[in-house]
Amino acid sequence: MATWTNKQWGAVIGALVLFSMFLIGFEQTLVVVLFGIIGYFIGKYLDGEIDIEDIRARAQGRRNEM
């Protein structure tokens, strides 16, 4: 089984976004992409891959330095 590279995935996703722009318009496609990105980060959070407290501490300039 062949594994796709990131370049190939990027080309497919780019083509799908462009095709979506022609079908439903730029603004609607932008909303779909935005909600896709939001959903991606929600999924990462639910999988435990994002630590909200670490992000908050970095944003406030307080790192846990030991």
C-alpha positions in Angstrom: 0.0 0.0 0.0 1.4 3.4 -1.0 1.5 6.2 1.5 0.5 9.7 0.4 3.0 12.5 1.0 2.0 15.8 2.5 2.5 17.4 -0.9 -0.1 15.1 -2.4 -2.6 15.7 0.4 -2.0 19.4 0.0 -2.7 19.3 -3.7 -5.9 17.3 -3.2 -7.2 19.6 -0.4 -6.3 22.7 -2.5 -8.2 21.3 -5.5 -11.2 20.5 -3.3 -11.2 24.0 -1.8 -11.0 25.6 -5.3 -13.7 23.3 -6.6 -15.9 24.3 -3.6 -15.3 28.0 -4.4 -16.6 27.5 -7.9 -19.7 25.6 -6.6 -20.8 27.6 -3.6 -18.8 30.8 -3.7 -15.8 32.3 -1.8 -17.5 33.4 1.4 -19.3 30.0 1.9 -16.1 28.1 1.2 -14.3 30.3 3.7 -16.9 29.5 6.4 -16.5 25.8 5.7 -12.7 25.9 5.9 -12.9 28.0 9.1 -15.2 25.5 10.8 -13.1 22.6 9.6 -10.0 24.2 11.3 -12.0 24.8 14.4 -13.2 21.2 14.4 -9.7 20.0 13.9 -8.5 21.8 17.1 -11.5 20.7 19.1 -10.7 17.1 18.1 -7.1 17.6 19.1 -8.2 18.9 22.5 -10.6 16.0 23.0 -7.8 13.6 22.2 -5.7 15.2 24.8 -3.1 16.6 22.3 -3.6 20.2 23.4 -3.0 21.5 26.9 -5.1 24.6 27.4 -3.3 25.6 30.7 0.1 25.5 28.9 -1.3 27.7 26.1 -2.8 30.2 28.6 0.5 30.3 30.5 2.5 31.0 27.4 0.0 33.7 26.3 0.4 35.4 29.7 4.2 35.1 29.6 4.4 32.6 32.5 6.2 29.4 31.6 6.7 26.5 34.0 10.5 26.7 34.2 12.1 24.2 36.5 
